[in-house]
Amino acid sequence: MSNPLEIDRKDIEKLGDADFRTLVVLLCEAEIRNAGISLSSITAGGHQDAADGGLDVVVKAAGPLPTKSFIPRSYTGIQVKTSRMPPSAIMSEMRPDGSLRTSIRDLATNGGSYLIVTSKESPTDKGLRGRRDAMKHAIGWAKRPKSFHIDFLGADRVAQWVKCHPSLAAWVRTKCGRPITGWKGYENWAHAFGGIEDEYIIDDSLVVQDFARSLDTDFSVVDALHSLSTQLSNPRTAIRLTGLSGTGKTRFVQALFDERLSQFSLNRDLALYADNSSRLMPDPITFAESLVQEKRRAILIVDNCPPELHKHLADICTCEPSLLSLLTVEYDVRDDVPENTNAVKLRPASEDVIDTFLSKRFPHIGDANAQKIAKFSGGNYRIAIALASTVSLGESIISLRNDDLFVRLFWQRHQPNEALLRAAEACSLVYSFNGEGVESTSELNRLAILIETSSSELYRQVAELQRRDLVQIRGPWRAILPHAIANYLANRALASIPTETLVRHFQTSDERLLKSFARRLGFLHHSSVATRIATDWLQPGGLIGSAVDKLNDLGFAVFENIAPIAPSATLSAIEVGIAKDDTLARTTLSSHRPKLTKLIWHLAFDASLFHRAATILVAFAMHEDEQSGSTSRHFLSVLLQIRHSGTHASPNARATFVAQLLESTEAKERRLGVLMLESALKTERDDSSYEYDFGARIRDSGYSPTSTADLREWLRAFLLVVEKFSNREDGDSNAVRECFAKVLFGLWIHTRQFDQIIAVARQLHEYRGWYEGWVTVREILSRRKHLPTESVDAAKELEQILKPQDLVARTRAFALSSSRHSTELVLEDSDGMDFEGAYLRAAEIAEDCGRQLASGFADDLESLLPEVVRCDSQRVFAFGRGLAKGASDYLKLLTQLRYEYVSASPKERRFGVIYGYLAGIHDSDRSLFGTAMDILVTDNTFSQVFPDLQLAFPLNAESLSRLRKALQGRLQDVNSLRRLCYAGVQVSLGDKELVKFLRVVMELEGGADFVIEALDSRLSNDHSPRTRNQILRFARHFLSQFKFPEKTSRSQDRDYHLGGLIKNCITSKAGGVAARNLCEGLSAGITRHSISRYDYPRTMNKLANARPALFLDSFIDGDAERRRDWSMYKMLWGPYGNPFDQIPDEQLLNWCRREPHVRYAKIAACITSFVKGEAGQPMCWRPIAMVIVNQSPNPVLTLESISQSLFDFLAWSGSRASILEARSALMIPLQSDERSEVADWAKNRYQKLIGKISDERHGEARERIRQGQRFED
């Protein structure tokens, strides 16, 4: 890949005197800027022959410069020459009248540096020494101050200097006639009226929205400049700047480099800017890849950059080894910003800023006119400039209406032209259009029909609009801009063209125009016509409403575009779809679900629509996996946030909705209610990562309490829900109580509404002990040193209210509480206690509670058992162990536990206490433990959990007998035995017992995978001296019978463990039958396509390594179709590599020699034939590849076989041209092969590759341009 910023001595030599002098000054400024020193330390002279004392540039830096700087001393003088400077000329230059120039003597006296810099020669080492010697002679080197420095820089060294500063490299290429098309260094990108030094006008208004910081708070321009400069000063940073057309985005970007505005301004010498709407060579992606490859530090700025192009650039710029920072600019504001990007939105400027700007740019219009235009412009610079340009000296426009101003803005200073206005109206009906073709099927023709004109005439009118700066161009695409003008014109078009005609026309147009029309409608929410069109489309019989449950990509795009102008109708369409067919909620637009749920969240903004929108989200959430990323659940949580919710629904309205969910008969809806309740009472940082504006509707972040009264009202509403649903005898009340305990810490610390919280906590505790809350209060008290006295005193009061007072209460607090904060449970004893110590102490207390209850409090225990068997606290195991320690009759208490366990519903059952109880029996009486397990294995209620209970203890013959009995009973899921595959669990089992058990398992569904994993674990981890013959015999027998399942899940696990078994079982002669079965079964399955070649990479590697000849016979000594498959896909083997590369070279060659005329070509297609070069070196052949070619009786056929897999690949990642280019280097050494047929083949193949690479490059560039120059997707 060529380097677009490459500079060499020839480029420097082409510069004229003025440009070369300017370059040297710019280079010095760049060095000084890098050192963080003021540019005032640099002074520059004039023409090279001027009487300037011999120095053209003088640097007097206030501080030291970096060691590697091209300016070697803080005090440096530079003589700039655009002529050759041989030694004789140097003497004349430094001593014009026989004595050393005063300026040079001053440099020497002060320990500075004297440089001669010329553009017209690049001396060799010998020549450079001669010039330096001449400089020393002129000075009288022996008598110089020791710190004085001299040097001579020719054009080649100046080129090296320029390469350190990308922006200057672009400048030099432009000046020497070799520009990088479309790319610029730091200059007047925004075409500011006053040039690069034009003042950037700012005030204290808040007009920048930084998504990374907060979405409901705007920031001042000064703060934003500081923030963005700081971020972009670091490599691998990507920022997306958005904002409406005309808001001054490019000027804002330019200000990031303005040293007058911020001490943190960006280094302008790193800037590389391009407007993506213009012709760019290279395209942004190629340019970025080149800069990364060259390890260049630069700040890449791409204006008018579509989202997809930004995503590609961000992926390149934010990953190692990139040294780039990326800033892209676009007017289209979307939410779908990549994770590696910080998005910033520039809002319109304030009226005061526009007023000041106009007064400076157009002083002749006067203050009154400037204020009128500033107010009309809505903060849009383009509109303000265009309108001010129409005002003549002495003219007043203060009495004109807005419509008059729009007309004036459109006509500018031209004569009214009705045809031009109608053309602009037609083009504004769509967000963008293709403006190049004029044939009957072209978009221009479709728009021309609307105004009864020809496509050729419309083409001319669009060209005129472009000259008036009312049309923007990106490749073939056109758009009326700014949006304010486009929307005004679109409203006029809607009023002048019959609605039925308009709708019918676009519905019968091509899909892209229909989508673009819908997008324009989405900006016209004030238009009754636009709203009526959208509403009609959303009706049950309309374009969208009739198919809302099965919208394709086009339908959803239209739906998404028109939703902002008809919120209620949009909700109605979704509601009708759900009522008509529940599949809408279950499978609706699965590929669009994230966008759809976000759209519904936007629709909930209005208080009147909140309940309907939230109800739809609940319907969707009911069909989503609660454990995975459910977007519906997420937005339901967001809607309940106290801040940044995106809705203005009142606290009472939202609390009522939560209460309705908690009253539901559907358990999943009740869980949603708890989720939303938690979100409402959560006071930590809210989710504020979304854009709140909806279409053209400018919105805030929703309701937010602004006073203590508001906060108390919010808490009152939701604490009433907590109180109502906590004081019930059902499982959901426990969920609400736990939810309140979870949010209690944050509520206490951040709201400080202690009276409200204590009142509800007291109610909960009086109804039933609230020990989760007690634990949280103790956590609050553990941080008492950091809390106000009022908070600590109130927490102490609440702690006394909630503190457990008797054994039952202590049991609930320590054993049954879901709290995992062990340190808070044992707070009084926790000084100096670590977390592990606190955990053990809490477990001891829980165990002691169990012991006491079992030994002397039978009634209390009986009352607690229903809770105990439903409890999943991490300390219930210790409680169960304590029960065993206190029990006088083990089996009687086991019967009680079994009874309560059976009485609980299957979803409520938790066997932690039974596990702990069995552990206690196991510790004290092994025989009785066996009896207890014998009882449980025959109890059908325990069939699914029995394996976990049994496998938690050391295994023996009796244990396996019980497990076999369980398998023969109601237990059918072998996955419940998975722990038996662990080496630590198997350690106590003998081979005979294990084999006997595995014979039973292998007959069950899924048993084969279990056996594979168990055998692999046994053979891979068994380091004992005992014989393994019985296990090995069984494993080989099993593998000899094994059949590969067709396209099943778990193939990755199966592959891993099969690989381990192969390694341990089939390397010896005894494993031959098993090896053949595996090779033939796998090969046949792949040939039939019942198995993917990617399912078993480790298995294939192990087979190739263990049985090379058998593997080769099975996999490539077959039909041509199979060989073609292997060679085509061999580059995609994944982490285990190519299995054919596992075979030792000599064995590979021996196999080929048996049938040389066919096998060399076959194997050549399958091996990996090349390796990547090191440290930028080209690719090279693997030695075995060349040995195969050399030994083949037909080397050209063998090379052709290799080349097919090298160059005719079907899948790739990245640039196909770059891959081909890298691999083409393999042909170069072959072109000098002593065998003429090989050399001729290589030359011919290489030439074909060069042509193919060129075609691919041009194709990729065209596609990038096509993709990157669009206004909409």
Secondary structure as GFF3:
##gff-version 3
##sequence-region A 1 1273
A	DSSP	alpha_helix	9	13	.	.	.	ID=ss1
A	DSSP	alpha_helix	17	34	.	.	.	ID=ss2
A	DSSP	three_ten_helix	39	41	.	.	.	ID=ss3
A	DSSP	beta_strand	42	44	.	.	.	ID=ss4
A	DSSP	beta_strand	57	60	.	.	.	ID=ss5
A	DSSP	beta_strand	75	81	.	.	.	ID=ss6
A	DSSP	alpha_helix	87	94	.	.	.	ID=ss7
A	DSSP	alpha_helix	102	109	.	.	.	ID=ss8
A	DSSP	beta_strand	113	118	.	.	.	ID=ss9
A	DSSP	alpha_helix	125	139	.	.	.	ID=ss10
A	DSSP	three_ten_helix	141	143	.	.	.	ID=ss11
A	DSSP	beta_strand	149	153	.	.	.	ID=ss12
A	DSSP	alpha_helix	155	163	.	.	.	ID=ss13
A	DSSP	alpha_helix	166	175	.	.	.	ID=ss14
A	DSSP	beta_strand	183	184	.	.	.	ID=ss15
A	DSSP	three_ten_helix	195	197	.	.	.	ID=ss16
A	DSSP	beta_strand	206	210	.	.	.	ID=ss17
A	DSSP	beta_strand	219	220	.	.	.	ID=ss18
A	DSSP	alpha_helix	221	232	.	.	.	ID=ss19
A	DSSP	beta_strand	237	242	.	.	.	ID=ss20
A	DSSP	alpha_helix	249	255	.	.	.	ID=ss21
A	DSSP	three_ten_helix	268	270	.	.	.	ID=ss22
A	DSSP	beta_strand	271	275	.	.	.	ID=ss23
A	DSSP	alpha_helix	284	293	.	.	.	ID=ss24
A	DSSP	beta_strand	298	303	.	.	.	ID=ss25
A	DSSP	alpha_helix	307	317	.	.	.	ID=ss26
A	DSSP	beta_strand	324	330	.	.	.	ID=ss27
A	DSSP	beta_strand	342	346	.	.	.	ID=ss28
A	DSSP	alpha_helix	351	361	.	.	.	ID=ss29
A	DSSP	three_ten_helix	363	365	.	.	.	ID=ss30
A	DSSP	alpha_helix	366	377	.	.	.	ID=ss31
A	DSSP	alpha_helix	381	388	.	.	.	ID=ss32
A	DSSP	alpha_helix	402	411	.	.	.	ID=ss33
A	DSSP	alpha_helix	418	428	.	.	.	ID=ss34
A	DSSP	beta_strand	433	434	.	.	.	ID=ss35
A	DSSP	alpha_helix	443	450	.	.	.	ID=ss36
A	DSSP	alpha_helix	455	467	.	.	.	ID=ss37
A	DSSP	beta_strand	471	474	.	.	.	ID=ss38
A	DSSP	beta_strand	477	480	.	.	.	ID=ss39
A	DSSP	alpha_helix	483	496	.	.	.	ID=ss40
A	DSSP	alpha_helix	499	507	.	.	.	ID=ss41
A	DSSP	alpha_helix	511	521	.	.	.	ID=ss42
A	DSSP	alpha_helix	528	538	.	.	.	ID=ss43
A	DSSP	three_ten_helix	545	550	.	.	.	ID=ss44
A	DSSP	alpha_helix	553	562	.	.	.	ID=ss45
A	DSSP	three_ten_helix	563	565	.	.	.	ID=ss46
A	DSSP	alpha_helix	567	580	.	.	.	ID=ss47
A	DSSP	alpha_helix	583	587	.	.	.	ID=ss48
A	DSSP	three_ten_helix	590	592	.	.	.	ID=ss49
A	DSSP	alpha_helix	593	603	.	.	.	ID=ss50
A	DSSP	three_ten_helix	607	609	.	.	.	ID=ss51
A	DSSP	alpha_helix	610	621	.	.	.	ID=ss52
A	DSSP	alpha_helix	631	639	.	.	.	ID=ss53
A	DSSP	alpha_helix	651	662	.	.	.	ID=ss54
A	DSSP	alpha_helix	667	681	.	.	.	ID=ss55
A	DSSP	alpha_helix	708	726	.	.	.	ID=ss56
A	DSSP	alpha_helix	731	751	.	.	.	ID=ss57
A	DSSP	alpha_helix	754	767	.	.	.	ID=ss58
A	DSSP	alpha_helix	771	781	.	.	.	ID=ss59
A	DSSP	three_ten_helix	784	786	.	.	.	ID=ss60
A	DSSP	alpha_helix	789	802	.	.	.	ID=ss61
A	DSSP	alpha_helix	807	814	.	.	.	ID=ss62
A	DSSP	alpha_helix	822	825	.	.	.	ID=ss63
A	DSSP	three_ten_helix	827	829	.	.	.	ID=ss64
A	DSSP	alpha_helix	835	856	.	.	.	ID=ss65
A	DSSP	alpha_helix	858	868	.	.	.	ID=ss66
A	DSSP	alpha_helix	876	886	.	.	.	ID=ss67
A	DSSP	alpha_helix	890	903	.	.	.	ID=ss68
A	DSSP	alpha_helix	912	924	.	.	.	ID=ss69
A	DSSP	alpha_helix	926	937	.	.	.	ID=ss70
A	DSSP	three_ten_helix	940	942	.	.	.	ID=ss71
A	DSSP	alpha_helix	946	951	.	.	.	ID=ss72
A	DSSP	alpha_helix	957	968	.	.	.	ID=ss73
A	DSSP	three_ten_helix	974	981	.	.	.	ID=ss74
A	DSSP	alpha_helix	983	986	.	.	.	ID=ss75
A	DSSP	alpha_helix	991	1001	.	.	.	ID=ss76
A	DSSP	alpha_helix	1007	1021	.	.	.	ID=ss77
A	DSSP	alpha_helix	1029	1041	.	.	.	ID=ss78
A	DSSP	alpha_helix	1051	1065	.	.	.	ID=ss79
A	DSSP	three_ten_helix	1069	1071	.	.	.	ID=ss80
A	DSSP	alpha_helix	1072	1088	.	.	.	ID=ss81
A	DSSP	alpha_helix	1097	1106	.	.	.	ID=ss82
A	DSSP	alpha_helix	1108	1115	.	.	.	ID=ss83
A	DSSP	alpha_helix	1120	1129	.	.	.	ID=ss84
A	DSSP	three_ten_helix	1130	1132	.	.	.	ID=ss85
A	DSSP	three_ten_helix	1134	1136	.	.	.	ID=ss86
A	DSSP	three_ten_helix	1139	1142	.	.	.	ID=ss87
A	DSSP	alpha_helix	1145	1154	.	.	.	ID=ss88
A	DSSP	alpha_helix	1156	1166	.	.	.	ID=ss89
A	DSSP	beta_strand	1170	1171	.	.	.	ID=ss90
A	DSSP	beta_strand	1180	1181	.	.	.	ID=ss91
A	DSSP	alpha_helix	1183	1191	.	.	.	ID=ss92
A	DSSP	alpha_helix	1195	1207	.	.	.	ID=ss93
A	DSSP	alpha_helix	1216	1224	.	.	.	ID=ss94
A	DSSP	alpha_helix	1227	1230	.	.	.	ID=ss95
A	DSSP	alpha_helix	1236	1268	.	.	.	ID=ss96
###
